[in-house]
Amino acid sequence: MNNVLYYILYGLWYVLSLLPLRVHYLFSDLLFFFVFYVLQYRRRIVWLNVVTSFPERDGDEHKKIERAFYHWFCDYIAETVKLLTMSEKELRRRMVFKGSELVNQCVAEGQSCAVYLGHYCNWEWITSLPFWVTPDAHCGQIYHPLESSVFDRLFLRLRQRQGAVCIAMDEILRKTVEYKRKGEQTVIGYISDQVPFWRNIHHWCDFLHHDTPVLTGTERIARKFNQAVFYMDVKRVKRGYYEAEFKLLTRNPAEASEYELTDRYFKMLESTIQSAPEFWLWTHNRWKRTRERFNLRFYVENGKVIERSRRK
């Protein structure tokens, strides 16, 4: 039954994706009205996130950010549908990468690269990175498998059709070791602005005026395997056009103090968001885990998060 459903949904998605992008944007404008006014999809969460992230701005600015975000969010959906049949030529024209020369230099010198990303602009189109990076590197991105096996299969096909490999988060260490043993270099993108599970909280930082629990796995892997670390600064040039620039944080991660790279990433991501806040994914309940609740339920011992009720 799942196979049947997959092929039905894939067929519908494929047919829709054949429409010109300008038609997709017409659907996006209609979708905005439904999502924003009728469904009011997560508007309470979006509003709370925007207001508390920009306390220095007034209510009119908050409303402007909110509406602009939903317009972009609907565009993101339309662009993701279109991605299924977009050609390399069209993707190269619409999703431009800058600074890949330094990435290629690292790879040529035998060093893999870890690339920090955020849920900012169209992260699905960033899967076209293999078109811009040397073929001597394996390009990939870390992902969370979706609960629906049908949609998980669909998105894996979508995200891997440009040549990048999707690696489940719990598989990244094993895969990195595997590539290292083979002497193969990688360029892996980590969308690191997600909410960590309670047991994965080892560090907090100030992010958009919130005390924020953050993922630190990217930094740990980069340090362990001596990978060059980049931040990908993404901008929307205009509707349907993006630029992503590689910004080097370090080629010697072991020289950075603990959590320094994580903190730098969040500072850079915050700066990107401040410049054009409507392009960040505000529908995430990003600050649902608080330090107070964490301290009540857990403690950290020898770098491990342990639940208090299980302490012997």
Buried (B, 14 or more C-beta within 10 A) or exposed (E): EEEEBBEEBBEEBEEBBEBEBEEBBEBBEEBBEEBBEEEEEBBEBBBBBBBEBBEEBEEEEBEBBBEBBBBBBBBBBBBBBBBBBBEEEBBBEBBBBBBBEBBBEBBEEEBBBBBBBBBBBBBBBBBBBBBBBBEEBBBBBBBEBEEEEBEBBBBBBBBBBBBBBBBBBEEBBEBBEEBBEEEEBBBBBBBBBBBBEBEBBBBBBEBBEBEBBBBBBBBBBBBBBBBBBBBBBBBBEEEBEBBBBBBBBBBEBEEBEEBBBBBBBBBBBBEBBEEBBBBBBBBBEBBEBBEEEBEEEBEEEEEEBBEEEEEE
